[in-house]
């Protein structure tokens, strides 16, 4: 199965209900791929419509706790929390232009797709960041569906499995079936400062490798000691699990949730907390998660 067979259904399932957007995304598919039944697309026509995917449209739902609440959707049995790889020790020092940063880091950020019973049934879509040659970190709610997890980057499509999970704080480790390209640097939460320029890379609405920018707006520690980075950079459904980087290309966070009925109140879990050796205590918080 090629990249278009995966990426386009991801995008279309995230855009169901918005006909102009569906048409625009569908029109990006080269003609030679339109005959593939997996894509469910016909020839480009004026005023054509794309058949909706069987996957429900992504929603932004209010939750009282930071862990995902998936209703009647079957949840997999996750392994206990573990840190399967050493923490990266390198801290990059030289500032990069946005173009340089994207070129250097986008190969380390993967689209995550959880497939159901059929290749076209995408139960969930988000992002993940490689931190070793086989392991990536993401938000647990991205992979909290029963199905086959795949990591997608360019033409590379790898199966993956969850090898460590803390649902309460939305931290999950994935292990890929093949080689990944890890991020080159990582910064500790304690070194961050409000006002820094930050960048996001992920797959909002299924649009693979989207670069966003904004400010580090706040540093928040919850009652259960989870460290959150508040940012003004835009995020959408599908951004969850994507990377938050400083202007030197260091990974500083993993995008997790947003506040409903507000503007640019978006949050990432500090990347350094993915190397906490214990699961953090579970307590209630009022927030709105970007639900895939």
ChimeraX commands (.cxc) that place a marker at each C-alpha (Angstrom):
marker #1 position 0.00,0.00,0.00 radius 0.5
marker #1 position 1.41,3.40,-1.01 radius 0.5
marker #1 position 1.48,6.67,0.87 radius 0.5
marker #1 position -1.46,8.16,-1.06 radius 0.5
marker #1 position -3.59,5.15,-0.09 radius 0.5
marker #1 position -3.02,6.04,3.57 radius 0.5
marker #1 position -2.61,9.79,3.68 radius 0.5
marker #1 position -5.64,10.77,1.62 radius 0.5
marker #1 position -8.19,8.64,3.52 radius 0.5
marker #1 position -6.71,10.15,6.71 radius 0.5
marker #1 position -7.32,13.63,5.38 radius 0.5
marker #1 position -10.78,12.89,4.01 radius 0.5
marker #1 position -12.01,11.20,7.18 radius 0.5
marker #1 position -10.94,14.27,9.12 radius 0.5
marker #1 position -12.76,16.65,6.75 radius 0.5
marker #1 position -16.12,14.90,6.38 radius 0.5
marker #1 position -18.92,17.46,6.40 radius 0.5
marker #1 position -16.90,20.23,4.76 radius 0.5
marker #1 position -17.55,19.71,1.05 radius 0.5
marker #1 position -15.20,22.42,-0.30 radius 0.5
marker #1 position -12.36,21.08,1.84 radius 0.5
marker #1 position -13.08,17.48,0.84 radius 0.5
marker #1 position -13.04,18.49,-2.82 radius 0.5
marker #1 position -9.82,20.43,-2.41 radius 0.5
marker #1 position -8.05,17.53,-0.70 radius 0.5
marker #1 position -9.38,15.04,-3.23 radius 0.5
marker #1 position -8.12,17.20,-6.06 radius 0.5
marker #1 position -4.56,16.86,-4.74 radius 0.5
marker #1 position -4.50,13.18,-5.71 radius 0.5
marker #1 position -2.71,12.56,-9.04 radius 0.5
marker #1 position -4.94,11.11,-11.79 radius 0.5
marker #1 position -3.03,7.84,-11.92 radius 0.5
marker #1 position -4.05,7.10,-8.33 radius 0.5
marker #1 position -7.74,7.86,-8.70 radius 0.5
marker #1 position -8.59,4.40,-9.99 radius 0.5
marker #1 position -7.41,2.77,-6.79 radius 0.5
marker #1 position -10.53,1.49,-4.99 radius 0.5
marker #1 position -8.92,2.00,-1.58 radius 0.5
marker #1 position -9.10,5.76,-2.04 radius 0.5
marker #1 position -12.78,5.81,-3.00 radius 0.5
marker #1 position -12.24,8.69,-5.43 radius 0.5
marker #1 position -13.43,9.24,-8.97 radius 0.5
marker #1 position -12.08,11.46,-11.75 radius 0.5
marker #1 position -11.81,15.18,-11.03 radius 0.5
marker #1 position -15.08,16.89,-11.99 radius 0.5
marker #1 position -16.57,20.28,-11.30 radius 0.5
marker #1 position -18.94,19.99,-8.37 radius 0.5
marker #1 position -18.06,16.37,-7.60 radius 0.5
marker #1 position -18.50,15.01,-4.11 radius 0.5
marker #1 position -16.31,12.62,-2.17 radius 0.5
marker #1 position -18.05,9.75,-0.42 radius 0.5
marker #1 position -17.73,10.21,3.34 radius 0.5
marker #1 position -15.48,7.79,5.15 radius 0.5
marker #1 position -17.04,5.41,7.64 radius 0.5
marker #1 position -14.97,7.09,10.34 radius 0.5
marker #1 position -16.82,9.78,12.34 radius 0.5
marker #1 position -15.72,13.38,11.95 radius 0.5
marker #1 position -13.13,14.43,14.56 radius 0.5
marker #1 position -14.70,16.26,17.45 radius 0.5
marker #1 position -13.58,18.69,20.08 radius 0.5
marker #1 position -15.27,17.45,23.23 radius 0.5
marker #1 position -15.26,18.72,26.78 radius 0.5
marker #1 position -13.62,16.39,29.32 radius 0.5
marker #1 position -13.26,16.75,33.05 radius 0.5
marker #1 position -10.01,14.81,33.12 radius 0.5
marker #1 position -6.90,14.83,31.00 radius 0.5
marker #1 position -7.05,11.14,30.20 radius 0.5
marker #1 position -9.11,10.22,27.10 radius 0.5
marker #1 position -12.75,9.25,27.40 radius 0.5
marker #1 position -13.67,7.16,24.36 radius 0.5
marker #1 position -17.22,6.12,25.18 radius 0.5
marker #1 position -18.26,2.92,23.43 radius 0.5
marker #1 position -15.09,2.66,21.32 radius 0.5
marker #1 position -13.13,-0.48,22.31 radius 0.5
marker #1 position -9.93,0.30,24.17 radius 0.5
marker #1 position -6.79,-1.82,23.91 radius 0.5
marker #1 position -5.03,-3.25,26.94 radius 0.5
marker #1 position -1.93,-1.11,27.31 radius 0.5
marker #1 position 1.27,-2.27,29.00 radius 0.5
marker #1 position 2.35,-0.57,32.22 radius 0.5
marker #1 position 4.33,2.65,32.14 radius 0.5
marker #1 position 7.99,2.18,31.25 radius 0.5
marker #1 position 10.80,4.23,29.72 radius 0.5
marker #1 position 12.28,1.83,27.16 radius 0.5
marker #1 position 15.05,4.12,25.89 radius 0.5
marker #1 position 17.57,6.48,27.52 radius 0.5
marker #1 position 16.80,10.18,27.46 radius 0.5
marker #1 position 18.57,12.04,24.63 radius 0.5
marker #1 position 21.37,14.13,26.16 radius 0.5
marker #1 position 22.22,16.47,23.30 radius 0.5
marker #1 position 20.95,20.06,23.48 radius 0.5
marker #1 position 21.20,22.02,20.25 radius 0.5
marker #1 position 22.58,25.55,20.62 radius 0.5
marker #1 position 22.36,27.23,17.20 radius 0.5
marker #1 position 19.17,28.99,16.10 radius 0.5
marker #1 position 17.57,27.85,12.85 radius 0.5
marker #1 position 15.35,29.57,10.33 radius 0.5
marker #1 position 11.85,28.06,10.13 radius 0.5
marker #1 position 12.74,26.44,6.80 radius 0.5
marker #1 position 15.93,24.92,8.21 radius 0.5
marker #1 position 14.09,23.71,11.29 radius 0.5
marker #1 position 11.38,22.02,9.24 radius 0.5
marker #1 position 13.91,20.38,6.91 radius 0.5
marker #1 position 15.89,18.99,9.84 radius 0.5
marker #1 position 12.97,17.83,11.99 radius 0.5
marker #1 position 10.08,16.79,9.77 radius 0.5
marker #1 position 11.64,13.35,9.05 radius 0.5
marker #1 position 11.47,12.66,12.81 radius 0.5
marker #1 position 7.73,13.40,13.09 radius 0.5
marker #1 position 5.44,10.59,11.92 radius 0.5
marker #1 position 1.77,10.44,11.10 radius 0.5
marker #1 position 0.06,7.83,13.30 radius 0.5
marker #1 position -2.90,5.94,11.85 radius 0.5
marker #1 position -4.85,3.28,13.73 radius 0.5
marker #1 position -6.61,1.03,11.23 radius 0.5
marker #1 position -9.72,-0.95,12.07 radius 0.5
marker #1 position -11.04,-4.08,10.40 radius 0.5
marker #1 position -10.44,-2.86,6.86 radius 0.5
marker #1 position -7.59,-0.84,5.30 radius 0.5
marker #1 position -9.92,2.13,4.75 radius 0.5
marker #1 position -11.35,2.14,8.27 radius 0.5
marker #1 position -9.16,4.61,10.13 radius 0.5
marker #1 position -10.18,4.60,13.78 radius 0.5
marker #1 position -7.78,7.34,14.83 radius 0.5
marker #1 position -5.16,9.63,13.34 radius 0.5
marker #1 position -2.51,11.75,15.03 radius 0.5
marker #1 position 1.23,12.18,15.21 radius 0.5
marker #1 position 4.31,10.81,17.00 radius 0.5
marker #1 position 7.93,11.86,17.43 radius 0.5
marker #1 position 10.87,9.47,17.10 radius 0.5
marker #1 position 13.28,9.57,20.06 radius 0.5
marker #1 position 15.42,6.54,19.14 radius 0.5
marker #1 position 15.99,4.29,16.15 radius 0.5
marker #1 position 12.92,2.21,17.06 radius 0.5
marker #1 position 10.89,4.15,19.65 radius 0.5
marker #1 position 8.56,7.14,19.30 radius 0.5
marker #1 position 6.49,9.08,21.82 radius 0.5
marker #1 position 2.90,10.21,21.39 radius 0.5
marker #1 position -0.31,11.02,23.24 radius 0.5
marker #1 position -2.08,7.89,24.48 radius 0.5
marker #1 position -5.48,9.05,23.25 radius 0.5
marker #1 position -4.15,8.87,19.68 radius 0.5
marker #1 position -3.69,5.09,19.95 radius 0.5
marker #1 position -6.49,4.28,22.41 radius 0.5
marker #1 position -8.44,2.30,19.83 radius 0.5
marker #1 position -8.29,-1.40,19.00 radius 0.5
marker #1 position -6.58,-1.80,15.64 radius 0.5
marker #1 position -3.29,-1.87,13.78 radius 0.5
marker #1 position -1.00,1.07,14.52 radius 0.5
marker #1 position 1.10,2.38,11.63 radius 0.5
marker #1 position 3.71,5.12,11.48 radius 0.5
marker #1 position 3.91,6.98,8.18 radius 0.5
marker #1 position 6.69,9.26,6.94 radius 0.5
marker #1 position 7.08,9.89,3.23 radius 0.5
marker #1 position 7.05,6.50,1.51 radius 0.5
marker #1 position 7.91,4.66,4.75 radius 0.5
marker #1 position 5.05,2.83,6.45 radius 0.5
marker #1 position 5.89,0.89,9.61 radius 0.5
marker #1 position 3.79,-1.14,12.00 radius 0.5
marker #1 position 4.07,-0.15,15.65 radius 0.5
marker #1 position 2.95,-1.28,19.09 radius 0.5
marker #1 position 2.53,0.43,22.44 radius 0.5
marker #1 position 5.33,-0.59,24.82 radius 0.5
marker #1 position 4.70,1.84,27.68 radius 0.5
marker #1 position 1.62,3.82,28.67 radius 0.5
marker #1 position 0.39,6.18,31.35 radius 0.5
marker #1 position -3.20,6.95,30.37 radius 0.5
marker #1 position -3.68,9.40,33.26 radius 0.5
marker #1 position -1.15,11.85,31.82 radius 0.5
marker #1 position -1.58,10.85,28.16 radius 0.5
marker #1 position 2.01,9.62,27.68 radius 0.5
marker #1 position 2.69,6.61,25.44 radius 0.5
marker #1 position 5.75,4.97,23.91 radius 0.5
marker #1 position 5.53,3.22,20.54 radius 0.5
marker #1 position 7.99,0.70,19.13 radius 0.5
marker #1 position 8.25,0.51,15.34 radius 0.5
marker #1 position 8.92,-2.53,13.19 radius 0.5
marker #1 position 11.68,-0.71,11.32 radius 0.5
marker #1 position 14.17,2.11,11.66 radius 0.5
marker #1 position 13.09,5.59,12.68 radius 0.5
marker #1 position 14.96,8.89,12.50 radius 0.5
marker #1 position 15.18,10.29,16.04 radius 0.5
marker #1 position 15.10,13.99,16.90 radius 0.5
marker #1 position 18.60,15.45,17.28 radius 0.5
marker #1 position 18.11,17.30,20.58 radius 0.5
marker #1 position 15.92,17.67,23.68 radius 0.5
marker #1 position 15.52,20.37,26.34 radius 0.5
marker #1 position 14.42,20.03,29.94 radius 0.5
marker #1 position 11.25,21.76,31.09 radius 0.5
marker #1 position 13.22,23.65,33.74 radius 0.5
marker #1 position 15.23,25.46,31.05 radius 0.5
marker #1 position 12.23,26.88,29.19 radius 0.5
marker #1 position 11.18,30.54,29.35 radius 0.5
marker #1 position 7.90,32.28,28.59 radius 0.5
marker #1 position 8.21,34.32,25.40 radius 0.5
marker #1 position 10.31,31.86,23.43 radius 0.5
marker #1 position 9.38,31.22,19.82 radius 0.5
marker #1 position 8.14,27.66,19.40 radius 0.5
marker #1 position 7.20,25.47,16.45 radius 0.5
marker #1 position 4.82,22.55,16.02 radius 0.5
marker #1 position 5.12,19.77,13.46 radius 0.5
marker #1 position 2.31,17.27,13.08 radius 0.5
marker #1 position -0.63,16.15,10.96 radius 0.5
marker #1 position -3.61,18.41,11.79 radius 0.5
marker #1 position -6.74,17.28,9.96 radius 0.5
marker #1 position -4.62,14.63,8.24 radius 0.5
marker #1 position -2.40,17.17,6.50 radius 0.5
marker #1 position 0.96,15.48,6.92 radius 0.5
marker #1 position 4.03,17.45,8.07 radius 0.5
marker #1 position 2.36,20.77,8.80 radius 0.5
marker #1 position 4.58,23.43,10.38 radius 0.5
marker #1 position 3.08,25.91,12.85 radius 0.5
marker #1 position 4.62,28.64,14.96 radius 0.5
marker #1 position 3.77,30.73,18.01 radius 0.5
marker #1 position 4.97,31.75,21.45 radius 0.5
marker #1 position 5.55,29.83,24.61 radius 0.5
marker #1 position 2.72,31.49,26.54 radius 0.5
marker #1 position 3.01,29.82,29.94 radius 0.5
marker #1 position 4.58,27.07,32.01 radius 0.5
marker #1 position 2.03,25.17,34.10 radius 0.5
marker #1 position 2.43,22.39,36.65 radius 0.5
marker #1 position -0.76,20.58,37.61 radius 0.5
marker #1 position -1.65,19.16,41.02 radius 0.5
marker #1 position -0.44,15.73,39.91 radius 0.5
marker #1 position 2.97,17.22,38.94 radius 0.5
marker #1 position 2.40,16.98,35.21 radius 0.5
marker #1 position 4.33,19.74,33.47 radius 0.5
marker #1 position 2.50,21.52,30.66 radius 0.5
marker #1 position 3.72,24.03,28.11 radius 0.5
marker #1 position 1.07,26.55,27.07 radius 0.5
marker #1 position 1.51,27.76,23.50 radius 0.5
marker #1 position -0.13,30.10,21.02 radius 0.5
marker #1 position 0.87,27.95,18.02 radius 0.5
marker #1 position -2.24,26.56,16.27 radius 0.5
marker #1 position -3.29,22.94,16.83 radius 0.5
marker #1 position -6.20,20.90,15.48 radius 0.5
marker #1 position -7.48,17.33,15.62 radius 0.5
marker #1 position -4.60,15.23,14.32 radius 0.5
marker #1 position -1.99,17.48,15.95 radius 0.5
marker #1 position -2.09,15.35,19.09 radius 0.5
marker #1 position 1.17,13.50,19.63 radius 0.5
marker #1 position 3.08,15.87,17.37 radius 0.5
marker #1 position 6.30,17.63,18.32 radius 0.5
marker #1 position 6.78,21.02,19.94 radius 0.5
marker #1 position 10.25,22.44,19.28 radius 0.5
marker #1 position 12.28,25.49,20.26 radius 0.5
marker #1 position 13.94,27.69,17.64 radius 0.5
marker #1 position 17.10,25.57,17.73 radius 0.5
marker #1 position 15.30,22.33,16.90 radius 0.5
marker #1 position 15.22,20.81,20.38 radius 0.5
marker #1 position 12.16,18.77,21.24 radius 0.5
marker #1 position 10.47,20.43,24.22 radius 0.5
marker #1 position 6.95,18.98,24.25 radius 0.5
marker #1 position 4.31,16.64,22.83 radius 0.5
marker #1 position 1.04,18.30,21.81 radius 0.5
marker #1 position -1.82,17.05,23.98 radius 0.5
marker #1 position -4.93,19.24,24.28 radius 0.5
marker #1 position -6.62,22.60,23.82 radius 0.5
marker #1 position -9.14,24.65,25.78 radius 0.5
marker #1 position -12.59,24.88,24.22 radius 0.5
marker #1 position -14.28,28.24,23.60 radius 0.5
marker #1 position -10.93,30.04,23.78 radius 0.5
marker #1 position -8.34,31.31,21.33 radius 0.5
marker #1 position -4.88,29.78,21.12 radius 0.5
marker #1 position -4.95,28.16,24.56 radius 0.5
marker #1 position -3.11,25.03,23.52 radius 0.5
marker #1 position -0.98,22.70,25.64 radius 0.5
marker #1 position 1.82,20.19,25.27 radius 0.5
marker #1 position 3.22,17.79,27.84 radius 0.5
marker #1 position 6.87,18.53,28.57 radius 0.5
marker #1 position 8.97,16.11,26.52 radius 0.5
marker #1 position 11.34,15.54,29.44 radius 0.5
marker #1 position 8.45,13.98,31.41 radius 0.5
marker #1 position 8.45,11.03,29.05 radius 0.5
marker #1 position 11.53,9.88,30.94 radius 0.5
marker #1 position 9.90,9.98,34.37 radius 0.5
marker #1 position 10.48,6.50,35.75 radius 0.5
marker #1 position 7.13,6.41,37.56 radius 0.5
marker #1 position 3.56,6.88,36.44 radius 0.5
marker #1 position 2.28,10.23,37.68 radius 0.5
marker #1 position -0.70,10.22,40.07 radius 0.5
marker #1 position -4.12,10.54,38.50 radius 0.5
marker #1 position -6.22,13.59,39.44 radius 0.5
marker #1 position -9.08,15.42,37.80 radius 0.5
marker #1 position -8.61,18.56,35.71 radius 0.5
marker #1 position -11.02,20.62,33.66 radius 0.5
marker #1 position -9.77,20.85,30.10 radius 0.5
marker #1 position -10.75,20.11,26.55 radius 0.5
marker #1 position -8.79,17.55,24.63 radius 0.5
marker #1 position -8.42,17.50,20.88 radius 0.5
marker #1 position -10.20,14.20,20.24 radius 0.5
marker #1 position -9.21,12.27,17.16 radius 0.5
marker link #1:1,2 radius 0.2
marker link #1:2,3 radius 0.2
marker link #1:3,4 radius 0.2
marker link #1:4,5 radius 0.2
marker link #1:5,6 radius 0.2
marker link #1:6,7 radius 0.2
marker link #1:7,8 radius 0.2
marker link #1:8,9 radius 0.2
marker link #1:9,10 radius 0.2
marker link #1:10,11 radius 0.2
marker link #1:11,12 radius 0.2
marker link #1:12,13 radius 0.2
marker link #1:13,14 radius 0.2
marker link #1:14,15 radius 0.2
marker link #1:15,16 radius 0.2
marker link #1:16,17 radius 0.2
marker link #1:17,18 radius 0.2
marker link #1:18,19 radius 0.2
marker link #1:19,20 radius 0.2
marker link #1:20,21 radius 0.2
marker link #1:21,22 radius 0.2
marker link #1:22,23 radius 0.2
marker link #1:23,24 radius 0.2
marker link #1:24,25 radius 0.2
marker link #1:25,26 radius 0.2
marker link #1:26,27 radius 0.2
marker link #1:27,28 radius 0.2
marker link #1:28,29 radius 0.2
marker link #1:29,30 radius 0.2
marker link #1:30,31 radius 0.2
marker link #1:31,32 radius 0.2
marker link #1:32,33 radius 0.2
marker link #1:33,34 radius 0.2
marker link #1:34,35 radius 0.2
marker link #1:35,36 radius 0.2
marker link #1:36,37 radius 0.2
marker link #1:37,38 radius 0.2
marker link #1:38,39 radius 0.2
marker link #1:39,40 radius 0.2
marker link #1:40,41 radius 0.2
marker link #1:41,42 radius 0.2
marker link #1:42,43 radius 0.2
marker link #1:43,44 radius 0.2
marker link #1:44,45 radius 0.2
marker link #1:45,46 radius 0.2
marker link #1:46,47 radius 0.2
marker link #1:47,48 radius 0.2
marker link #1:48,49 radius 0.2
marker link #1:49,50 radius 0.2
marker link #1:50,51 radius 0.2
marker link #1:51,52 radius 0.2
marker link #1:52,53 radius 0.2
marker link #1:53,54 radius 0.2
marker link #1:54,55 radius 0.2
marker link #1:55,56 radius 0.2
marker link #1:56,57 radius 0.2
marker link #1:57,58 radius 0.2
marker link #1:58,59 radius 0.2
marker link #1:59,60 radius 0.2
marker link #1:60,61 radius 0.2
marker link #1:61,62 radius 0.2
marker link #1:62,63 radius 0.2
marker link #1:63,64 radius 0.2
marker link #1:64,65 radius 0.2
marker link #1:65,66 radius 0.2
marker link #1:66,67 radius 0.2
marker link #1:67,68 radius 0.2
marker link #1:68,69 radius 0.2
marker link #1:69,70 radius 0.2
marker link #1:70,71 radius 0.2
marker link #1:71,72 radius 0.2
marker link #1:72,73 radius 0.2
marker link #1:73,74 radius 0.2
marker link #1:74,75 radius 0.2
marker link #1:75,76 radius 0.2
marker link #1:76,77 radius 0.2
marker link #1:77,78 radius 0.2
marker link #1:78,79 radius 0.2
marker link #1:79,80 radius 0.2
marker link #1:80,81 radius 0.2
marker link #1:81,82 radius 0.2
marker link #1:82,83 radius 0.2
marker link #1:83,84 radius 0.2
marker link #1:84,85 radius 0.2
marker link #1:85,86 radius 0.2
marker link #1:86,87 radius 0.2
marker link #1:87,88 radius 0.2
marker link #1:88,89 radius 0.2
marker link #1:89,90 radius 0.2
marker link #1:90,91 radius 0.2
marker link #1:91,92 radius 0.2
marker link #1:92,93 radius 0.2
marker link #1:93,94 radius 0.2
marker link #1:94,95 radius 0.2
marker link #1:95,96 radius 0.2
marker link #1:96,97 radius 0.2
marker link #1:97,98 radius 0.2
marker link #1:98,99 radius 0.2
marker link #1:99,100 radius 0.2
marker link #1:100,101 radius 0.2
marker link #1:101,102 radius 0.2
marker link #1:102,103 radius 0.2
marker link #1:103,104 radius 0.2
marker link #1:104,105 radius 0.2
marker link #1:105,106 radius 0.2
marker link #1:106,107 radius 0.2
marker link #1:107,108 radius 0.2
marker link #1:108,109 radius 0.2
marker link #1:109,110 radius 0.2
marker link #1:110,111 radius 0.2
marker link #1:111,112 radius 0.2
marker link #1:112,113 radius 0.2
marker link #1:113,114 radius 0.2
marker link #1:114,115 radius 0.2
marker link #1:115,116 radius 0.2
marker link #1:116,117 radius 0.2
marker link #1:117,118 radius 0.2
marker link #1:118,119 radius 0.2
marker link #1:119,120 radius 0.2
marker link #1:120,121 radius 0.2
marker link #1:121,122 radius 0.2
marker link #1:122,123 radius 0.2
marker link #1:123,124 radius 0.2
marker link #1:124,125 radius 0.2
marker link #1:125,126 radius 0.2
marker link #1:126,127 radius 0.2
marker link #1:127,128 radius 0.2
marker link #1:128,129 radius 0.2
marker link #1:129,130 radius 0.2
marker link #1:130,131 radius 0.2
marker link #1:131,132 radius 0.2
marker link #1:132,133 radius 0.2
marker link #1:133,134 radius 0.2
marker link #1:134,135 radius 0.2
marker link #1:135,136 radius 0.2
marker link #1:136,137 radius 0.2
marker link #1:137,138 radius 0.2
marker link #1:138,139 radius 0.2
marker link #1:139,140 radius 0.2
marker link #1:140,141 radius 0.2
marker link #1:141,142 radius 0.2
marker link #1:142,143 radius 0.2
marker link #1:143,144 radius 0.2
marker link #1:144,145 radius 0.2
marker link #1:145,146 radius 0.2
marker link #1:146,147 radius 0.2
marker link #1:147,148 radius 0.2
marker link #1:148,149 radius 0.2
marker link #1:149,150 radius 0.2
marker link #1:150,151 radius 0.2
marker link #1:151,152 radius 0.2
marker link #1:152,153 radius 0.2
marker link #1:153,154 radius 0.2
marker link #1:154,155 radius 0.2
marker link #1:155,156 radius 0.2
marker link #1:156,157 radius 0.2
marker link #1:157,158 radius 0.2
marker link #1:158,159 radius 0.2
marker link #1:159,160 radius 0.2
marker link #1:160,161 radius 0.2
marker link #1:161,162 radius 0.2
marker link #1:162,163 radius 0.2
marker link #1:163,164 radius 0.2
marker link #1:164,165 radius 0.2
marker link #1:165,166 radius 0.2
marker link #1:166,167 radius 0.2
marker link #1:167,168 radius 0.2
marker link #1:168,169 radius 0.2
marker link #1:169,170 radius 0.2
marker link #1:170,171 radius 0.2
marker link #1:171,172 radius 0.2
marker link #1:172,173 radius 0.2
marker link #1:173,174 radius 0.2
marker link #1:174,175 radius 0.2
marker link #1:175,176 radius 0.2
marker link #1:176,177 radius 0.2
marker link #1:177,178 radius 0.2
marker link #1:178,179 radius 0.2
marker link #1:179,180 radius 0.2
marker link #1:180,181 radius 0.2
marker link #1:181,182 radius 0.2
marker link #1:182,183 radius 0.2
marker link #1:183,184 radius 0.2
marker link #1:184,185 radius 0.2
marker link #1:185,186 radius 0.2
marker link #1:186,187 radius 0.2
marker link #1:187,188 radius 0.2
marker link #1:188,189 radius 0.2
marker link #1:189,190 radius 0.2
marker link #1:190,191 radius 0.2
marker link #1:191,192 radius 0.2
marker link #1:192,193 radius 0.2
marker link #1:193,194 radius 0.2
marker link #1:194,195 radius 0.2
marker link #1:195,196 radius 0.2
marker link #1:196,197 radius 0.2
marker link #1:197,198 radius 0.2
marker link #1:198,199 radius 0.2
marker link #1:199,200 radius 0.2
marker link #1:200,201 radius 0.2
marker link #1:201,202 radius 0.2
marker link #1:202,203 radius 0.2
marker link #1:203,204 radius 0.2
marker link #1:204,205 radius 0.2
marker link #1:205,206 radius 0.2
marker link #1:206,207 radius 0.2
marker link #1:207,208 radius 0.2
marker link #1:208,209 radius 0.2
marker link #1:209,210 radius 0.2
marker link #1:210,211 radius 0.2
marker link #1:211,212 radius 0.2
marker link #1:212,213 radius 0.2
marker link #1:213,214 radius 0.2
marker link #1:214,215 radius 0.2
marker link #1:215,216 radius 0.2
marker link #1:216,217 radius 0.2
marker link #1:217,218 radius 0.2
marker link #1:218,219 radius 0.2
marker link #1:219,220 radius 0.2
marker link #1:220,221 radius 0.2
marker link #1:221,222 radius 0.2
marker link #1:222,223 radius 0.2
marker link #1:223,224 radius 0.2
marker link #1:224,225 radius 0.2
marker link #1:225,226 radius 0.2
marker link #1:226,227 radius 0.2
marker link #1:227,228 radius 0.2
marker link #1:228,229 radius 0.2
marker link #1:229,230 radius 0.2
marker link #1:230,231 radius 0.2
marker link #1:231,232 radius 0.2
marker link #1:232,233 radius 0.2
marker link #1:233,234 radius 0.2
marker link #1:234,235 radius 0.2
marker link #1:235,236 radius 0.2
marker link #1:236,237 radius 0.2
marker link #1:237,238 radius 0.2
marker link #1:238,239 radius 0.2
marker link #1:239,240 radius 0.2
marker link #1:240,241 radius 0.2
marker link #1:241,242 radius 0.2
marker link #1:242,243 radius 0.2
marker link #1:243,244 radius 0.2
marker link #1:244,245 radius 0.2
marker link #1:245,246 radius 0.2
marker link #1:246,247 radius 0.2
marker link #1:247,248 radius 0.2
marker link #1:248,249 radius 0.2
marker link #1:249,250 radius 0.2
marker link #1:250,251 radius 0.2
marker link #1:251,252 radius 0.2
marker link #1:252,253 radius 0.2
marker link #1:253,254 radius 0.2
marker link #1:254,255 radius 0.2
marker link #1:255,256 radius 0.2
marker link #1:256,257 radius 0.2
marker link #1:257,258 radius 0.2
marker link #1:258,259 radius 0.2
marker link #1:259,260 radius 0.2
marker link #1:260,261 radius 0.2
marker link #1:261,262 radius 0.2
marker link #1:262,263 radius 0.2
marker link #1:263,264 radius 0.2
marker link #1:264,265 radius 0.2
marker link #1:265,266 radius 0.2
marker link #1:266,267 radius 0.2
marker link #1:267,268 radius 0.2
marker link #1:268,269 radius 0.2
marker link #1:269,270 radius 0.2
marker link #1:270,271 radius 0.2
marker link #1:271,272 radius 0.2
marker link #1:272,273 radius 0.2
marker link #1:273,274 radius 0.2
marker link #1:274,275 radius 0.2
marker link #1:275,276 radius 0.2
marker link #1:276,277 radius 0.2
marker link #1:277,278 radius 0.2
marker link #1:278,279 radius 0.2
marker link #1:279,280 radius 0.2
marker link #1:280,281 radius 0.2
marker link #1:281,282 radius 0.2
marker link #1:282,283 radius 0.2
marker link #1:283,284 radius 0.2
marker link #1:284,285 radius 0.2
marker link #1:285,286 radius 0.2
marker link #1:286,287 radius 0.2
marker link #1:287,288 radius 0.2
marker link #1:288,289 radius 0.2
marker link #1:289,290 radius 0.2
marker link #1:290,291 radius 0.2
marker link #1:291,292 radius 0.2
view
